[in-house]
């Protein structure tokens, strides 16, 4: 994917703009895959305040039955990977002297380990 296409989807929102249904459907399908993966590998852990919040704020997950801890895990996965990618595409790693692809891989490995 070209950086410009990524930034059109995940860049700064335009006030009043509503994405076409085919784009929002793709986003929903991606999140459903993350929720399915999290549900299949869910581990017991103490609930966090954010987990409790998500119990009542889960509209973004559609009708997916994932428990709040899995919702939290999916959001963390999505935001961490998109954060690294967005910073790289915007040039924020330029001059820092490390390989952003290795950072992305390390983040992915860390997320999959949890």
Short mmCIF file of the C-alpha atoms (twelve columns), coordinates in Angstrom:
data_MODEL
# 
_entry.id   MODEL 
# 
loop_
_atom_site.group_PDB 
_atom_site.id 
_atom_site.type_symbol 
_atom_site.label_atom_id 
_atom_site.label_alt_id 
_atom_site.label_comp_id 
_atom_site.label_asym_id 
_atom_site.label_seq_id 
_atom_site.Cartn_x 
_atom_site.Cartn_y 
_atom_site.Cartn_z 
_atom_site.pdbx_PDB_model_num 
ATOM 1   C CA . UNK A 1   0.000   0.000   0.000  1 
ATOM 2   C CA . UNK A 2   1.279   3.443   -0.834 1 
ATOM 3   C CA . UNK A 3   1.783   5.774   2.141  1 
ATOM 4   C CA . UNK A 4   -0.727  8.237   0.671  1 
ATOM 5   C CA . UNK A 5   -3.460  5.577   0.546  1 
ATOM 6   C CA . UNK A 6   -2.769  4.561   4.144  1 
ATOM 7   C CA . UNK A 7   -2.893  8.191   5.271  1 
ATOM 8   C CA . UNK A 8   -6.195  8.748   3.444  1 
ATOM 9   C CA . UNK A 9   -7.718  6.005   5.571  1 
ATOM 10  C CA . UNK A 10  -5.853  6.435   8.862  1 
ATOM 11  C CA . UNK A 11  -4.631  10.034  8.679  1 
ATOM 12  C CA . UNK A 12  -6.135  13.078  10.338 1 
ATOM 13  C CA . UNK A 13  -9.936  12.889  10.143 1 
ATOM 14  C CA . UNK A 14  -11.713 15.499  8.038  1 
ATOM 15  C CA . UNK A 15  -14.530 17.131  10.031 1 
ATOM 16  C CA . UNK A 16  -17.933 16.016  8.777  1 
ATOM 17  C CA . UNK A 17  -16.539 13.364  6.417  1 
ATOM 18  C CA . UNK A 18  -18.186 9.955   6.531  1 
ATOM 19  C CA . UNK A 19  -16.180 7.142   4.950  1 
ATOM 20  C CA . UNK A 20  -17.923 5.048   2.299  1 
ATOM 21  C CA . UNK A 21  -19.559 1.869   3.559  1 
ATOM 22  C CA . UNK A 22  -17.097 -0.378  1.672  1 
ATOM 23  C CA . UNK A 23  -14.200 1.186   3.615  1 
ATOM 24  C CA . UNK A 24  -15.921 0.949   6.991  1 
ATOM 25  C CA . UNK A 25  -16.872 -2.656  6.188  1 
ATOM 26  C CA . UNK A 26  -13.206 -3.521  5.596  1 
ATOM 27  C CA . UNK A 27  -12.263 -1.881  8.895  1 
ATOM 28  C CA . UNK A 28  -14.993 -3.827  10.687 1 
ATOM 29  C CA . UNK A 29  -13.786 -7.087  9.141  1 
ATOM 30  C CA . UNK A 30  -10.216 -6.403  10.275 1 
ATOM 31  C CA . UNK A 31  -11.360 -5.670  13.822 1 
ATOM 32  C CA . UNK A 32  -13.550 -8.801  13.814 1 
ATOM 33  C CA . UNK A 33  -10.468 -10.870 12.902 1 
ATOM 34  C CA . UNK A 34  -8.555  -9.326  15.804 1 
ATOM 35  C CA . UNK A 35  -11.460 -10.028 18.147 1 
ATOM 36  C CA . UNK A 36  -11.738 -13.624 16.891 1 
ATOM 37  C CA . UNK A 37  -8.002  -14.180 17.389 1 
ATOM 38  C CA . UNK A 38  -8.137  -12.658 20.861 1 
ATOM 39  C CA . UNK A 39  -11.162 -14.722 21.810 1 
ATOM 40  C CA . UNK A 40  -9.470  -17.929 20.646 1 
ATOM 41  C CA . UNK A 41  -6.396  -17.253 22.777 1 
ATOM 42  C CA . UNK A 42  -7.938  -15.388 25.720 1 
ATOM 43  C CA . UNK A 43  -6.101  -15.788 29.001 1 
ATOM 44  C CA . UNK A 44  -7.390  -15.046 32.457 1 
ATOM 45  C CA . UNK A 45  -6.085  -11.796 33.867 1 
ATOM 46  C CA . UNK A 46  -7.378  -9.227  36.318 1 
ATOM 47  C CA . UNK A 47  -9.789  -6.737  34.804 1 
ATOM 48  C CA . UNK A 48  -8.474  -3.230  34.270 1 
ATOM 49  C CA . UNK A 49  -10.491 -0.004  34.583 1 
ATOM 50  C CA . UNK A 50  -10.440 0.207   30.780 1 
ATOM 51  C CA . UNK A 51  -11.841 -3.331  30.521 1 
ATOM 52  C CA . UNK A 52  -14.709 -2.241  32.759 1 
ATOM 53  C CA . UNK A 53  -15.255 0.839   30.605 1 
ATOM 54  C CA . UNK A 54  -15.341 -1.266  27.432 1 
ATOM 55  C CA . UNK A 55  -18.037 -3.470  28.912 1 
ATOM 56  C CA . UNK A 56  -20.435 -0.552  28.340 1 
ATOM 57  C CA . UNK A 57  -18.720 1.113   25.348 1 
ATOM 58  C CA . UNK A 58  -18.443 -1.594  22.734 1 
ATOM 59  C CA . UNK A 59  -20.447 -0.202  19.812 1 
ATOM 60  C CA . UNK A 60  -17.313 -0.276  17.631 1 
ATOM 61  C CA . UNK A 61  -17.157 -4.087  18.048 1 
ATOM 62  C CA . UNK A 62  -20.587 -4.553  16.470 1 
ATOM 63  C CA . UNK A 63  -22.311 -7.709  17.611 1 
ATOM 64  C CA . UNK A 64  -19.067 -9.572  18.354 1 
ATOM 65  C CA . UNK A 65  -19.445 -11.407 21.693 1 
ATOM 66  C CA . UNK A 66  -15.834 -10.846 22.822 1 
ATOM 67  C CA . UNK A 67  -15.476 -10.115 26.529 1 
ATOM 68  C CA . UNK A 68  -14.092 -6.731  27.608 1 
ATOM 69  C CA . UNK A 69  -10.530 -8.034  28.125 1 
ATOM 70  C CA . UNK A 70  -10.455 -9.230  24.502 1 
ATOM 71  C CA . UNK A 71  -11.849 -5.885  23.319 1 
ATOM 72  C CA . UNK A 72  -8.993  -4.212  25.182 1 
ATOM 73  C CA . UNK A 73  -6.442  -6.592  23.668 1 
ATOM 74  C CA . UNK A 74  -7.730  -5.987  20.122 1 
ATOM 75  C CA . UNK A 75  -7.630  -2.219  20.572 1 
ATOM 76  C CA . UNK A 76  -4.088  -2.398  21.955 1 
ATOM 77  C CA . UNK A 77  -2.969  -4.549  19.041 1 
ATOM 78  C CA . UNK A 78  -4.545  -2.218  16.501 1 
ATOM 79  C CA . UNK A 79  -3.326  1.040   18.048 1 
ATOM 80  C CA . UNK A 80  0.244   -0.124  18.636 1 
ATOM 81  C CA . UNK A 81  0.772   -1.412  15.115 1 
ATOM 82  C CA . UNK A 82  -0.941  1.560   13.495 1 
ATOM 83  C CA . UNK A 83  1.044   3.897   15.710 1 
ATOM 84  C CA . UNK A 84  4.383   2.492   14.591 1 
ATOM 85  C CA . UNK A 85  3.298   2.460   10.952 1 
ATOM 86  C CA . UNK A 86  1.912   6.015   11.101 1 
ATOM 87  C CA . UNK A 87  5.083   7.350   12.716 1 
ATOM 88  C CA . UNK A 88  7.216   5.630   10.087 1 
ATOM 89  C CA . UNK A 89  5.143   6.913   7.156  1 
ATOM 90  C CA . UNK A 90  5.208   10.448  8.537  1 
ATOM 91  C CA . UNK A 91  9.010   10.311  8.739  1 
ATOM 92  C CA . UNK A 92  9.282   10.571  12.521 1 
ATOM 93  C CA . UNK A 93  11.937  7.849   12.697 1 
ATOM 94  C CA . UNK A 94  14.207  9.569   10.175 1 
ATOM 95  C CA . UNK A 95  17.586  10.275  11.700 1 
ATOM 96  C CA . UNK A 96  17.037  8.080   14.749 1 
ATOM 97  C CA . UNK A 97  19.454  5.446   13.463 1 
ATOM 98  C CA . UNK A 98  17.342  2.295   13.746 1 
ATOM 99  C CA . UNK A 99  15.394  0.146   11.325 1 
ATOM 100 C CA . UNK A 100 11.644  0.868   11.690 1 
ATOM 101 C CA . UNK A 101 10.816  -2.527  10.154 1 
ATOM 102 C CA . UNK A 102 12.587  -4.188  13.089 1 
ATOM 103 C CA . UNK A 103 10.615  -2.022  15.530 1 
ATOM 104 C CA . UNK A 104 7.360   -3.040  13.814 1 
ATOM 105 C CA . UNK A 105 8.386   -6.718  13.987 1 
ATOM 106 C CA . UNK A 106 9.334   -6.365  17.671 1 
ATOM 107 C CA . UNK A 107 5.972   -4.754  18.478 1 
ATOM 108 C CA . UNK A 108 4.143   -7.524  16.631 1 
ATOM 109 C CA . UNK A 109 6.136   -10.202 18.465 1 
ATOM 110 C CA . UNK A 110 5.430   -8.535  21.818 1 
ATOM 111 C CA . UNK A 111 1.715   -8.282  21.091 1 
ATOM 112 C CA . UNK A 112 1.505   -11.908 19.993 1 
ATOM 113 C CA . UNK A 113 3.302   -12.996 23.174 1 
ATOM 114 C CA . UNK A 114 0.600   -11.354 25.283 1 
# 
